[in-house]
Amino acid sequence: MNIGLFTDTYFPQVSGVATSIKTLRDELIAQGHHVYIFTTTDPQAKHDDVEAGIYRFPSIPFVSFTERRIAIRGAFRAVKLAKKFKLDIVHNQTEFALGMMGKLVARELDIPCLHTYHTMYQDYLHYIANGHIVKPHNVATFVHLYMKSIDGVIAPSERVLDTLKSYQVTRPIRVIPTGINLRVYQQQDSAAQRRKLRAKYGYQNDTPILLSLSRLAYEKNIHALIAAMPDIIAQKPQAQLLIVGDGPARETLERQVRQLQLTDHIQFAGQIDNDEVYHYYQMADVFVSASDSESQGLTYDEALASDLPIVVMRSEYTDELIDDPAIGVSFQKQEDLVRGVIHYLDHRENPESHAKRQAKLHAISAEVFAQKVVRFYDDCQIAMAERQEAEPKHRLFRRRN
């Protein structure tokens, strides 16, 4: 199958969306499909990477969210490339410019157009004029109208499904959680590699390390993790929090650390190359997150794939994911966050918890993820063929009457 993935966000931009798209691309290729990425230009990337099937369209930074970009032209070129590649499926990953191009391409080639709804925009409205212009009801109207001409919608979680239903989206929707490339996260670092990475940040081999890994954005609620550290340190004086990632909230978070006099216990690692991320999971003892804006919780799955227990803010997704204490615990109050962290620092790895985490991995593997997506592709192709077969009959019936 020849598949076109249309997205405004792709590597070298770092985000959960970019990771999800790359995971899907890599696994579809591994399963024998041909995949072409239609995305935006980026100052850190060459214009096109034909060998990798990546085609970039002129773009500008998004208003008030300059780390992300929006394509400004290229629809004619997109159609031309799609015809050259003989696309069978268009799979949009954005509702903006590249998503519109994807819809145009699908219409021109008369092929199905699917869409993955990645972003809970109501959690990000503060990036546009501090939330004074675009309101949640505007998001609902936009998404409803955009989805009208889509053949199939993928919701990465039940939370996303509920949101789309509340927006009155009536197109076929399937919940397909983004998978994890287990081959990457189950690579085993040697003891020497682990010690070397810990030494980079001044940690001893037995230092208790909490890992936070995400974009440093206000909606990720990282300030709540920092605020909980004094209570954690009171019980575990050697505990350290390593915050991996970068973003607009970094300066505010660094100031909070200084004000709480926690500079000896909290470090900011900055942005880490995607190929290096798994080392950080394997170096840590507990993964922590206070984010309440996750639509699919990719980092939670990555931590699980790295055999790391998680202590994360409760959500519909965590209610699905965490079905055993061996996997982790969710919290809503700071005292529960502290209690969960202390529990896992006191109860380090054991064979039983390892086995339970392993049993959970198949369901969140990239292989299963891609298989479910391809099955949806097939079903949308069949549905389109049935509609096309029925349309001439309907037109003939109308003419006779």
DRENKESE-743504 format. One line per field, with one value per residue (C-alpha): y, x, z; residue in three letters; residue number from 1. Coordinates in steps of 0.05 Angstrom, whole numbers, plus 32768, in hexadecimal, padded with zeros to 4 digits. Layout:
y: Y | ... $
x: X | ... $
z: Z | ... $
res: Ala | ... $
n: NUM | ... $
END
This chain:
y: 8000 | 8046 | 8074 | 80C0 | 80DC | 8127 | 814D | 8193 | 8174 | 8144 | 8138 | 815D | 817F | 8159 | 8149 | 810E | 8118 | 8114 | 80D5 | 80B6 | 80C3 | 80A9 | 806A | 805E | 806D | 803E | 8005 | 800B | 8007 | 7FCB | 7FA9 | 7FB4 | 7FF5 | 8032 | 8071 | 80BA | 80F3 | 8136 | 816A | 81B0 | 81CD | 81D5 | 81FE | 81C0 | 8191 | 818D | 819F | 8159 | 8114 | 80EC | 80AE | 80AE | 80C3 | 8106 | 8142 | 8187 | 81C2 | 820C | 8221 | 8256 | 8251 | 824C | 828A | 828A | 8243 | 824E | 8208 | 81EE | 8201 | 820A | 81FD | 823A | 821B | 81DB | 81BD | 81B5 | 8193 | 8166 | 814D | 8142 | 811A | 80F1 | 80DE | 80CC | 809F | 8082 | 808C | 805C | 8080 | 80C6 | 80C7 | 810D | 811C | 8166 | 8191 | 81CB | 81D8 | 8192 | 8174 | 819F | 818A | 8141 | 8149 | 816A | 8131 | 80FC | 811F | 8126 | 80DD | 80C4 | 809D | 8099 | 80CF | 80BC | 80E9 | 80DF | 8112 | 811D | 815F | 8173 | 81BB | 81D3 | 81C8 | 81F5 | 8232 | 825D | 825D | 8289 | 82CE | 82AF | 828D | 82CD | 82C1 | 8277 | 8254 | 820B | 8211 | 822C | 81EE | 81C1 | 81E4 | 81E1 | 8197 | 8185 | 81A7 | 818C | 8144 | 8146 | 812F | 80FE | 80B3 | 809A | 80B9 | 809A | 80AE | 809B | 8093 | 8090 | 80D8 | 80EE | 80C4 | 80E5 | 812A | 811C | 8102 | 8142 | 8168 | 8142 | 811F | 80EA | 80CA | 8083 | 8087 | 8052 | 8055 | 803F | 8051 | 8065 | 802B | 802A | 8010 | 7FDB | 7FCC | 8012 | 8016 | 7FCF | 7FD9 | 7FCA | 7FFC | 7FDD | 7FEE | 8017 | 8040 | 804C | 8063 | 8091 | 80B4 | 80BB | 80D7 | 810C | 812A | 811D | 80E1 | 80A4 | 805F | 8059 | 809F | 809C | 80BF | 80D8 | 80E5 | 8118 | 8117 | 8145 | 8188 | 81BE | 81DE | 81FA | 81C6 | 818F | 81A6 | 8199 | 81CD | 819B | 8169 | 819E | 81B3 | 816A | 8162 | 817E | 8149 | 8112 | 812A | 812A | 80DF | 80D2 | 8107 | 80EE | 80F1 | 8117 | 812F | 8132 | 815B | 8149 | 8176 | 81BF | 81F1 | 8234 | 8223 | 8214 | 8258 | 8259 | 8212 | 8222 | 825F | 8233 | 8203 | 823D | 825A | 8218 | 820F | 81CD | 81D7 | 819E | 816F | 8184 | 818A | 819D | 8171 | 8199 | 817A | 8134 | 8115 | 80E3 | 80AB | 80B7 | 80BA | 8070 | 8078 | 80A9 | 807A | 8042 | 806F | 8084 | 8061 | 807F | 80A5 | 80DF | 810D | 813D | 814E | 8151 | 8160 | 811D | 8100 | 80BF | 80BD | 80A6 | 80B3 | 8087 | 804E | 805C | 8057 | 8016 | 7FFA | 800E | 7FE6 | 8025 | 802F | 806E | 809F | 80CC | 80FA | 80D3 | 80D5 | 80A9 | 808F | 807C | 8059 | 802C | 8024 | 801A | 7FDA | 7FC0 | 7FE2 | 7FC2 | 7FF3 | 8030 | 805C | 809B | 80D6 | 8114 | 8132 | 8143 | 8114 | 80DA | 80ED | 80ED | 80AB | 808A | 80A1 | 808A | 8046 | 8038 | 8052 | 8023 | 7FE8 | 7FE4 | 7FB3 | 7F6C | 7F31 | 7F33 | 7F7D | 7F74 | 7F3A | 7F61 | 7F9C | 7F6E | 7F50 | 7F95 | 7FA7 | 7F80 | 7FAA | 7FEB | 7FD2 | 7FF8 | 7FB7 | 7FB1 | 7FFC | 7FFA | 7FBB | 7FDD | 801B | 7FF2 | 7FCD | 8010 | 8024 | 7FE5 | 7FEF | 8037 | 8020 | 7FED | 801F | 8051 | 801B | 8009 | 8052 | 805B | 801D | 8035 | 807D | 806F | 8046 | 807F | 80B0 | 8081 | 8079 | 80C5 | 80CF | 809B | 80BD $
x: 8000 | 8019 | 800A | 8011 | 8018 | 8008 | 8021 | 8036 | 8064 | 809C | 80E4 | 8111 | 80D7 | 80CF | 8089 | 805C | 803A | 807C | 808F | 804B | 8051 | 8098 | 8084 | 804B | 8077 | 80AF | 8080 | 8057 | 8098 | 80AE | 806D | 807A | 8054 | 806F | 8068 | 8072 | 8074 | 8057 | 806D | 8087 | 80CC | 80F7 | 8136 | 8158 | 8147 | 8159 | 8120 | 8110 | 812A | 8116 | 813A | 8111 | 80D1 | 80CC | 80B2 | 80B0 | 8084 | 8094 | 807E | 8080 | 807F | 803A | 8021 | 8033 | 804D | 808C | 80A8 | 8071 | 8069 | 8031 | 8038 | 8028 | 8026 | 8031 | 7FED | 7FFC | 803E | 801D | 7FEA | 8022 | 804C | 800F | 8000 | 8049 | 8048 | 8004 | 7FEA | 7FB5 | 7FA7 | 7FAF | 7FB8 | 7FB6 | 7FD7 | 7FC3 | 7F85 | 7FAD | 7FD0 | 7FEC | 7FAA | 7F86 | 7FB8 | 7FAC | 7F62 | 7F6E | 7F9C | 7F6A | 7F33 | 7F5E | 7F74 | 7F30 | 7F4E | 7F3C | 7F53 | 7F5C | 7F6E | 7F8F | 7F78 | 7FB6 | 7FAE | 7F7B | 7F79 | 7F50 | 7F8E | 7FB8 | 7F8D | 7FB9 | 7FED | 7FC0 | 7FB8 | 7FB7 | 7F75 | 7F4F | 7F3E | 7F34 | 7F04 | 7EF3 | 7EB3 | 7EDB | 7F06 | 7EC8 | 7EAB | 7EEC | 7EF9 | 7EB1 | 7EB5 | 7EFA | 7EE6 | 7EA8 | 7ECE | 7EFC | 7EF2 | 7F0C | 7F25 | 7F58 | 7F53 | 7F92 | 7F6B | 7F25 | 7F2E | 7F37 | 7EFB | 7ECF | 7EE7 | 7ED8 | 7E93 | 7E86 | 7E99 | 7E62 | 7E94 | 7E6B | 7EA1 | 7EB8 | 7EE7 | 7F15 | 7F3F | 7F85 | 7FBA | 7FFE | 802E | 8075 | 80B2 | 80C5 | 8106 | 811E | 8108 | 811C | 8164 | 818C | 81C1 | 81FD | 820B | 8246 | 821A | 81E8 | 821F | 823B | 81F9 | 81EC | 8231 | 8223 | 81F0 | 8218 | 81EF | 820A | 81F7 | 81C6 | 81A9 | 815C | 8148 | 8104 | 80FE | 80D0 | 80D2 | 80A6 | 80A1 | 80AA | 8066 | 8037 | 8001 | 8033 | 802C | 8076 | 8073 | 804A | 8083 | 80B4 | 8084 | 8081 | 80CD | 80D6 | 80A6 | 80CA | 810E | 80F6 | 80EF | 8126 | 815C | 8185 | 814B | 8156 | 8125 | 8140 | 8114 | 8121 | 8106 | 8100 | 80C9 | 80AA | 80A1 | 80EA | 80FE | 80C2 | 80D1 | 811B | 8106 | 80D8 | 8111 | 813D | 8106 | 80FB | 8146 | 8145 | 817F | 81A5 | 816C | 814F | 8173 | 815C | 817A | 815E | 8148 | 8163 | 816A | 8132 | 8164 | 8181 | 8140 | 813E | 8180 | 815E | 8124 | 8156 | 817F | 8144 | 811E | 80D8 | 80B6 | 808A | 8058 | 8024 | 8009 | 7FBD | 7FBD | 7FD4 | 7FAB | 7FD2 | 800A | 8043 | 8078 | 8052 | 8055 | 809F | 80AE | 8087 | 80AD | 80EE | 80D8 | 80CF | 8095 | 806B | 804B | 801E | 7FE1 | 7FA0 | 7F7B | 7F4E | 7F8C | 7FAF | 7F70 | 7F77 | 7FC3 | 7FCF | 7FAD | 7FE2 | 8011 | 804B | 803D | 8034 | 8002 | 7FDB | 7FCE | 7FA4 | 7FC1 | 8009 | 800B | 7FF8 | 802F | 8061 | 8047 | 804C | 8094 | 80AB | 8089 | 80B0 | 80F1 | 80E8 | 80D4 | 8106 | 8103 | 80ED | 80DF | 8093 | 808A | 80B8 | 808D | 804C | 8068 | 807F | 8039 | 801D | 804C | 802E | 7FEE | 8016 | 8049 | 8055 | 8047 | 8000 | 7FF5 | 8007 | 7FDE | 7FA0 | 7FAB | 7FB3 | 7F73 | 7F50 | 7F6F | 7F54 | 7F0E | 7F0C | 7F21 | 7EE9 | 7EB6 | 7ECB | 7EC6 | 7E81 | 7E6B | 7E87 | 7E64 | 7E22 | 7E26 | 7E18 | 7DDB | 7DC1 | 7DCB | 7DA7 | 7D6D | 7D66 | 7D65 | 7D2E | 7D04 $
z: 8000 | 7FF0 | 802A | 8031 | 8077 | 8078 | 80B5 | 80CB | 80FF | 80F3 | 8108 | 8116 | 813B | 817C | 8195 | 81A5 | 8161 | 813C | 8163 | 8154 | 8109 | 8105 | 812B | 80FB | 80BE | 80D4 | 80E5 | 80A5 | 807E | 80A7 | 8094 | 804A | 803A | 8016 | 8040 | 802B | 805D | 8046 | 8079 | 8086 | 807A | 80B7 | 80C3 | 80E0 | 80A6 | 805D | 802D | 8016 | 8028 | 7FEB | 8003 | 8044 | 801F | 8043 | 801B | 8039 | 8027 | 8033 | 8079 | 80AE | 80FB | 811A | 813D | 8187 | 8181 | 8158 | 8164 | 8135 | 80EC | 80BA | 806F | 8044 | 7FFF | 7FD7 | 7FC8 | 7F7E | 7F8D | 7FC0 | 7F8D | 7F5A | 7F8B | 7FA2 | 7F5A | 7F4E | 7F8C | 7F7A | 7FC1 | 7FD9 | 801B | 8037 | 8082 | 809F | 80E2 | 80E5 | 80DC | 80BF | 807D | 806F | 8085 | 8052 | 801D | 8030 | 8026 | 7FE2 | 7FCD | 7FE2 | 7FBB | 7F7D | 7F7F | 7F96 | 7FD0 | 801A | 8049 | 8092 | 80CC | 8110 | 8143 | 816E | 8192 | 81C7 | 81B0 | 81EA | 8215 | 81E8 | 81DB | 8208 | 81D1 | 81A6 | 81C5 | 820B | 81FB | 81EF | 81A6 | 8199 | 81C9 | 81D4 | 81AC | 8171 | 8174 | 8175 | 8137 | 8110 | 811F | 810E | 80CB | 80BB | 80C9 | 809C | 805E | 8081 | 8074 | 80B6 | 80F7 | 8127 | 8170 | 8197 | 81D8 | 81F5 | 820C | 81C4 | 81AE | 81E2 | 81CC | 8183 | 8194 | 81BC | 817D | 8157 | 8129 | 8106 | 80D9 | 80EA | 8126 | 8142 | 8182 | 816E | 81A2 | 8186 | 818C | 81A6 | 8180 | 81B3 | 818F | 81A1 | 81EA | 81FC | 81E7 | 8225 | 823B | 825D | 82A6 | 828D | 825E | 8296 | 82C5 | 8290 | 8283 | 82CD | 82D7 | 82A2 | 82D2 | 8311 | 8328 | 834C | 8335 | 836F | 836B | 8368 | 8327 | 8313 | 82C8 | 82A8 | 825C | 8233 | 8211 | 8246 | 823C | 8270 | 8262 | 8274 | 82BD | 82CD | 8304 | 832C | 832A | 8341 | 8379 | 8392 | 8396 | 83DD | 83F8 | 83D0 | 83E8 | 8430 | 842A | 83F6 | 8401 | 83C6 | 8394 | 8353 | 831D | 82D6 | 82A7 | 825E | 8227 | 8215 | 8208 | 821B | 8265 | 8272 | 828E | 82BD | 82D5 | 82E0 | 8309 | 8333 | 8341 | 8359 | 8384 | 83A7 | 83AF | 8389 | 835A | 837C | 836E | 832A | 82E7 | 82A2 | 826C | 8231 | 81F0 | 81E3 | 819F | 8193 | 8188 | 81CD | 81F5 | 8208 | 822E | 825D | 826C | 827C | 82A8 | 82D4 | 830C | 8305 | 82CD | 82E5 | 82C2 | 82DC | 8297 | 8291 | 8246 | 822A | 81F1 | 81EC | 8220 | 81F3 | 8227 | 8258 | 8226 | 8218 | 8262 | 8267 | 822B | 824F | 828C | 82B5 | 82E6 | 82DC | 830C | 82E2 | 82E6 | 82E2 | 82A0 | 8276 | 8253 | 8294 | 82AC | 826F | 8272 | 82BD | 82D1 | 8301 | 8334 | 830E | 82D5 | 8300 | 8325 | 8314 | 8341 | 8348 | 8387 | 8398 | 83D3 | 83A5 | 8375 | 83AE | 83C9 | 8385 | 8379 | 83BE | 83B4 | 8375 | 8391 | 83CC | 83A0 | 8368 | 832E | 833B | 830C | 8317 | 8305 | 82C9 | 82B0 | 82B8 | 8291 | 8259 | 8255 | 8248 | 820F | 81D5 | 81D6 | 81D0 | 819D | 815C | 8136 | 8152 | 8149 | 80FE | 80F3 | 8110 | 80E6 | 80A5 | 80B6 | 80BA | 8078 | 8058 | 8075 | 805C | 8016 | 8016 | 802E | 7FF8 | 7FC2 | 7FDA | 7FD8 | 7F92 | 7F7A | 7F97 | 7F7D | 7F33 | 7F47 | 7F72 | 7F39 | 7F08 | 7F38 | 7F40 | 7EF4 | 7EEA | 7F20 $
res: Met | Asn | Ile | Gly | Leu | Phe | Thr | Asp | Thr | Tyr | Phe | Pro | Gln | Val | Ser | Gly | Val | Ala | Thr | Ser | Ile | Lys | Thr | Leu | Arg | Asp | Glu | Leu | Ile | Ala | Gln | Gly | His | His | Val | Tyr | Ile | Phe | Thr | Thr | Thr | Asp | Pro | Gln | Ala | Lys | His | Asp | Asp | Val | Glu | Ala | Gly | Ile | Tyr | Arg | Phe | Pro | Ser | Ile | Pro | Phe | Val | Ser | Phe | Thr | Glu | Arg | Arg | Ile | Ala | Ile | Arg | Gly | Ala | Phe | Arg | Ala | Val | Lys | Leu | Ala | Lys | Lys | Phe | Lys | Leu | Asp | Ile | Val | His | Asn | Gln | Thr | Glu | Phe | Ala | Leu | Gly | Met | Met | Gly | Lys | Leu | Val | Ala | Arg | Glu | Leu | Asp | Ile | Pro | Cys | Leu | His | Thr | Tyr | His | Thr | Met | Tyr | Gln | Asp | Tyr | Leu | His | Tyr | Ile | Ala | Asn | Gly | His | Ile | Val | Lys | Pro | His | Asn | Val | Ala | Thr | Phe | Val | His | Leu | Tyr | Met | Lys | Ser | Ile | Asp | Gly | Val | Ile | Ala | Pro | Ser | Glu | Arg | Val | Leu | Asp | Thr | Leu | Lys | Ser | Tyr | Gln | Val | Thr | Arg | Pro | Ile | Arg | Val | Ile | Pro | Thr | Gly | Ile | Asn | Leu | Arg | Val | Tyr | Gln | Gln | Gln | Asp | Ser | Ala | Ala | Gln | Arg | Arg | Lys | Leu | Arg | Ala | Lys | Tyr | Gly | Tyr | Gln | Asn | Asp | Thr | Pro | Ile | Leu | Leu | Ser | Leu | Ser | Arg | Leu | Ala | Tyr | Glu | Lys | Asn | Ile | His | Ala | Leu | Ile | Ala | Ala | Met | Pro | Asp | Ile | Ile | Ala | Gln | Lys | Pro | Gln | Ala | Gln | Leu | Leu | Ile | Val | Gly | Asp | Gly | Pro | Ala | Arg | Glu | Thr | Leu | Glu | Arg | Gln | Val | Arg | Gln | Leu | Gln | Leu | Thr | Asp | His | Ile | Gln | Phe | Ala | Gly | Gln | Ile | Asp | Asn | Asp | Glu | Val | Tyr | His | Tyr | Tyr | Gln | Met | Ala | Asp | Val | Phe | Val | Ser | Ala | Ser | Asp | Ser | Glu | Ser | Gln | Gly | Leu | Thr | Tyr | Asp | Glu | Ala | Leu | Ala | Ser | Asp | Leu | Pro | Ile | Val | Val | Met | Arg | Ser | Glu | Tyr | Thr | Asp | Glu | Leu | Ile | Asp | Asp | Pro | Ala | Ile | Gly | Val | Ser | Phe | Gln | Lys | Gln | Glu | Asp | Leu | Val | Arg | Gly | Val | Ile | His | Tyr | Leu | Asp | His | Arg | Glu | Asn | Pro | Glu | Ser | His | Ala | Lys | Arg | Gln | Ala | Lys | Leu | His | Ala | Ile | Ser | Ala | Glu | Val | Phe | Ala | Gln | Lys | Val | Val | Arg | Phe | Tyr | Asp | Asp | Cys | Gln | Ile | Ala | Met | Ala | Glu | Arg | Gln | Glu | Ala | Glu | Pro | Lys | His | Arg | Leu | Phe | Arg | Arg | Arg | Asn $
n: 1 | 2 | 3 | 4 | 5 | 6 | 7 | 8 | 9 | 10 | 11 | 12 | 13 | 14 | 15 | 16 | 17 | 18 | 19 | 20 | 21 | 22 | 23 | 24 | 25 | 26 | 27 | 28 | 29 | 30 | 31 | 32 | 33 | 34 | 35 | 36 | 37 | 38 | 39 | 40 | 41 | 42 | 43 | 44 | 45 | 46 | 47 | 48 | 49 | 50 | 51 | 52 | 53 | 54 | 55 | 56 | 57 | 58 | 59 | 60 | 61 | 62 | 63 | 64 | 65 | 66 | 67 | 68 | 69 | 70 | 71 | 72 | 73 | 74 | 75 | 76 | 77 | 78 | 79 | 80 | 81 | 82 | 83 | 84 | 85 | 86 | 87 | 88 | 89 | 90 | 91 | 92 | 93 | 94 | 95 | 96 | 97 | 98 | 99 | 100 | 101 | 102 | 103 | 104 | 105 | 106 | 107 | 108 | 109 | 110 | 111 | 112 | 113 | 114 | 115 | 116 | 117 | 118 | 119 | 120 | 121 | 122 | 123 | 124 | 125 | 126 | 127 | 128 | 129 | 130 | 131 | 132 | 133 | 134 | 135 | 136 | 137 | 138 | 139 | 140 | 141 | 142 | 143 | 144 | 145 | 146 | 147 | 148 | 149 | 150 | 151 | 152 | 153 | 154 | 155 | 156 | 157 | 158 | 159 | 160 | 161 | 162 | 163 | 164 | 165 | 166 | 167 | 168 | 169 | 170 | 171 | 172 | 173 | 174 | 175 | 176 | 177 | 178 | 179 | 180 | 181 | 182 | 183 | 184 | 185 | 186 | 187 | 188 | 189 | 190 | 191 | 192 | 193 | 194 | 195 | 196 | 197 | 198 | 199 | 200 | 201 | 202 | 203 | 204 | 205 | 206 | 207 | 208 | 209 | 210 | 211 | 212 | 213 | 214 | 215 | 216 | 217 | 218 | 219 | 220 | 221 | 222 | 223 | 224 | 225 | 226 | 227 | 228 | 229 | 230 | 231 | 232 | 233 | 234 | 235 | 236 | 237 | 238 | 239 | 240 | 241 | 242 | 243 | 244 | 245 | 246 | 247 | 248 | 249 | 250 | 251 | 252 | 253 | 254 | 255 | 256 | 257 | 258 | 259 | 260 | 261 | 262 | 263 | 264 | 265 | 266 | 267 | 268 | 269 | 270 | 271 | 272 | 273 | 274 | 275 | 276 | 277 | 278 | 279 | 280 | 281 | 282 | 283 | 284 | 285 | 286 | 287 | 288 | 289 | 290 | 291 | 292 | 293 | 294 | 295 | 296 | 297 | 298 | 299 | 300 | 301 | 302 | 303 | 304 | 305 | 306 | 307 | 308 | 309 | 310 | 311 | 312 | 313 | 314 | 315 | 316 | 317 | 318 | 319 | 320 | 321 | 322 | 323 | 324 | 325 | 326 | 327 | 328 | 329 | 330 | 331 | 332 | 333 | 334 | 335 | 336 | 337 | 338 | 339 | 340 | 341 | 342 | 343 | 344 | 345 | 346 | 347 | 348 | 349 | 350 | 351 | 352 | 353 | 354 | 355 | 356 | 357 | 358 | 359 | 360 | 361 | 362 | 363 | 364 | 365 | 366 | 367 | 368 | 369 | 370 | 371 | 372 | 373 | 374 | 375 | 376 | 377 | 378 | 379 | 380 | 381 | 382 | 383 | 384 | 385 | 386 | 387 | 388 | 389 | 390 | 391 | 392 | 393 | 394 | 395 | 396 | 397 | 398 | 399 | 400 | 401 $
END
